[in-house]
Amino acid sequence: MLHDINLLPWREEKRTEYKQRFYGMVVLGVLVAISLQWFGSLYIDHLKTQQQSRNQELKTYIAELDKKLVNLKEIEAKHKSILTRLRLVESLQNERNKTTDFMNLMPELVPEGVYVDKIKMNGREIEMSGVSDSTSRLATMLDNFESSSWLSDVEMHSIISGKVLFGKKFQSFKLSFRFESEETERQQNKTVNTQAKGAK
């Protein structure tokens, strides 16, 4: 009778040990992979949470900036409104001073012997009529008007002789001109100075 005798039993033991070690490493590898995946997902979730928090902070900051922009636009609109009102007030002030300045200027320009009986003002366009006892006085007045820095577009429309007042003959006249404001004169001087500097 023949019997199978394994003379090297340690080989079987090694083979069994190897299989067990292999299966153990496979299980360990699977566990490590699962652990890495789990920790990776936790880390990614943490990063997503941080990014969402940053996004929310940015949205909040952008909303605050939008509110500030709206406030700035309102302030800018109010500022423009105030500037418009100031310009209007300045314009009214200049218009109010215009008559005073004009009346203060006339005695310097109108010579003795010339009498003004009518002045019509339309903005800064002025028509003036009156009488004079001689043509030379009218010529002097016209020269004064044309040389004045306050007046421009001076034009004599008519000179009519033979008008009798108080038993004396006079010459009636009618002229027109433009009365320039002090601000206009300053601007003209500024332009002249700028051109002079440029020429240098």
C-alpha positions as CSV (number, residue, x, y, z in Angstrom):
1,M,0.0,0.0,0.0
2,L,1.4,3.4,-1.1
3,H,1.1,6.5,1.0
4,D,1.7,10.1,0.0
5,I,4.3,11.4,2.4
6,N,5.2,15.1,2.3
7,L,8.7,15.2,3.3
8,L,8.8,19.1,3.3
9,P,5.8,20.3,5.3
10,W,7.3,23.7,5.9
11,R,6.6,24.6,2.2
12,E,2.9,24.3,2.8
13,E,3.2,26.3,5.9
14,K,5.1,29.0,4.0
15,R,2.6,29.0,1.2
16,T,-0.3,29.3,3.7
17,E,1.6,32.1,5.5
18,Y,2.2,33.8,2.3
19,K,-1.5,33.7,1.3
20,Q,-2.5,35.0,4.7
21,R,0.1,37.8,4.4
22,F,-1.1,38.6,0.9
23,Y,-4.7,38.8,1.9
24,G,-3.8,40.8,5.0
25,M,-1.9,43.3,2.8
26,V,-4.8,43.5,0.3
27,V,-7.2,44.2,3.2
28,L,-4.8,46.7,4.6
29,G,-4.4,48.4,1.2
30,V,-8.2,48.6,0.8
31,L,-8.5,50.1,4.3
32,V,-5.7,52.6,3.6
33,A,-7.3,53.6,0.3
34,I,-10.7,54.0,1.9
35,S,-9.1,56.1,4.7
36,L,-7.2,58.2,2.2
37,Q,-10.4,58.8,0.3
38,W,-12.3,59.7,3.4
39,F,-9.7,62.1,4.6
40,G,-9.4,63.5,1.1
41,S,-13.1,64.1,0.9
42,L,-13.0,65.8,4.4
43,Y,-10.2,68.0,3.2
44,I,-12.0,68.9,0.0
45,D,-15.2,69.7,2.0
46,H,-13.1,71.9,4.3
47,L,-11.7,73.7,1.3
48,K,-15.2,74.1,-0.2
49,T,-16.5,75.5,3.1
50,Q,-13.6,78.0,3.3
51,Q,-14.2,79.1,-0.4
52,Q,-17.9,79.5,0.3
53,S,-17.1,81.6,3.3
54,R,-14.8,83.7,1.2
55,N,-17.4,84.1,-1.5
56,Q,-19.9,85.2,1.1
57,E,-17.5,87.7,2.5
58,L,-16.9,89.0,-1.0
59,K,-20.6,89.2,-1.8
60,T,-21.1,91.1,1.5
61,Y,-18.2,93.5,0.7
62,I,-19.5,94.0,-2.9
63,A,-23.0,94.8,-1.5
64,E,-21.4,97.4,0.9
65,L,-19.5,98.9,-2.0
66,D,-22.7,99.1,-4.1
67,K,-24.4,100.9,-1.2
68,K,-21.5,103.3,-1.0
69,L,-21.6,103.9,-4.8
70,V,-25.3,104.7,-4.6
71,N,-24.6,107.1,-1.7
72,L,-21.8,108.6,-3.7
73,K,-24.1,109.1,-6.7
74,E,-26.6,110.8,-4.5
75,I,-24.0,113.0,-3.0
76,E,-22.7,113.8,-6.5
77,A,-26.2,114.7,-7.7
78,K,-26.7,116.9,-4.6
79,H,-23.3,118.5,-5.3
80,K,-24.3,119.2,-8.9
81,S,-27.6,120.7,-7.7
82,I,-25.8,122.9,-5.2
83,L,-23.3,124.0,-7.9
84,T,-26.2,124.8,-10.3
85,R,-27.9,126.9,-7.5
86,L,-24.7,128.7,-6.8
87,R,-24.2,129.5,-10.5
88,L,-27.8,130.8,-10.6
89,V,-27.2,132.9,-7.5
90,E,-24.0,134.3,-8.9
91,S,-25.8,135.0,-12.2
92,L,-28.6,136.8,-10.4
93,Q,-26.0,138.7,-8.3
94,N,-24.1,139.7,-11.4
95,E,-27.3,140.8,-13.1
96,R,-28.2,142.8,-10.0
97,N,-24.8,144.5,-9.9
98,K,-24.9,145.1,-13.7
99,T,-27.3,148.0,-13.4
100,T,-25.3,149.6,-10.6
101,D,-22.0,149.1,-12.4
102,F,-23.5,150.5,-15.6
103,M,-25.0,153.6,-13.9
104,N,-21.7,154.2,-12.1
105,L,-19.8,154.0,-15.4
106,M,-22.0,156.3,-17.4
107,P,-20.9,159.6,-15.8
108,E,-17.3,158.8,-16.7
109,L,-18.2,158.2,-20.4
110,V,-21.0,160.7,-21.1
111,P,-19.4,164.2,-21.5
112,E,-21.0,167.5,-20.3
113,G,-23.5,168.8,-22.9
114,V,-24.8,165.3,-23.7
115,Y,-28.1,164.4,-22.0
116,V,-29.5,160.8,-21.9
117,D,-33.2,160.6,-21.8
118,K,-33.9,156.9,-22.5
119,I,-32.0,153.7,-21.7
120,K,-33.3,150.3,-22.7
121,M,-31.6,147.2,-21.3
122,N,-32.2,143.7,-22.7
123,G,-29.8,141.5,-20.8
124,R,-26.4,143.0,-21.6
125,E,-27.6,144.5,-24.9
126,I,-28.3,148.2,-24.3
127,E,-29.9,150.9,-26.4
128,M,-29.5,154.5,-25.4
129,S,-31.0,157.7,-26.8
130,G,-30.8,161.4,-25.9
131,V,-29.7,164.8,-27.1
132,S,-26.5,166.8,-27.4
133,D,-25.8,170.5,-27.8
134,S,-23.0,169.8,-30.4
135,T,-21.6,167.1,-32.7
136,S,-18.2,167.3,-31.2
137,R,-19.6,166.2,-27.8
138,L,-21.3,163.2,-29.4
139,A,-17.9,162.3,-31.1
140,T,-16.2,162.5,-27.7
141,M,-18.9,160.3,-26.1
142,L,-18.6,157.8,-29.0
143,D,-14.8,157.7,-28.5
144,N,-15.2,157.2,-24.8
145,F,-17.6,154.3,-25.4
146,E,-15.4,152.6,-27.9
147,S,-12.3,152.8,-25.8
148,S,-14.0,151.5,-22.6
149,S,-13.1,148.0,-21.6
150,W,-16.6,147.6,-20.2
151,L,-18.4,148.1,-23.5
152,S,-18.3,146.4,-26.8
153,D,-20.1,146.4,-30.2
154,V,-20.7,150.2,-29.9
155,E,-22.8,151.4,-32.8
156,M,-24.2,154.9,-33.4
157,H,-27.6,154.4,-35.2
158,S,-28.7,158.0,-35.9
159,I,-27.9,161.6,-35.3
160,I,-30.7,164.1,-36.1
161,S,-30.2,167.8,-35.9
162,G,-32.8,170.5,-35.2
163,K,-34.5,169.2,-32.1
164,V,-35.6,172.3,-30.1
165,L,-35.7,172.1,-26.3
166,F,-36.1,175.0,-24.0
167,G,-35.6,177.4,-26.9
168,K,-32.3,175.9,-27.9
169,K,-31.4,173.5,-30.8
170,F,-30.1,170.1,-30.0
171,Q,-29.0,167.0,-31.9
172,S,-30.8,163.8,-30.9
173,F,-29.0,160.5,-31.1
174,K,-29.5,156.8,-30.7
175,L,-26.8,154.2,-30.1
176,S,-26.5,150.7,-29.0
177,F,-23.7,148.7,-27.3
178,R,-23.0,145.6,-25.1
179,F,-22.2,146.1,-21.5
180,E,-19.6,143.5,-20.4
181,S,-19.4,142.3,-16.8
182,E,-16.4,142.5,-14.5
183,E,-16.1,138.7,-14.7
184,T,-15.9,138.9,-18.5
185,E,-13.2,141.5,-18.3
186,R,-11.2,139.3,-15.9
187,Q,-11.6,136.4,-18.3
188,Q,-10.4,138.6,-21.2
189,N,-7.4,139.7,-19.2
190,K,-6.6,136.1,-18.3
191,T,-6.8,135.2,-21.9
192,V,-4.5,138.0,-22.9
193,N,-2.0,137.0,-20.1
194,T,-2.1,133.4,-21.2
195,Q,-1.4,134.4,-24.8
196,A,1.5,136.6,-23.7
197,K,3.0,133.8,-21.7
198,G,2.6,131.5,-24.7
199,A,4.3,134.0,-26.9
200,K,7.3,134.0,-24.6
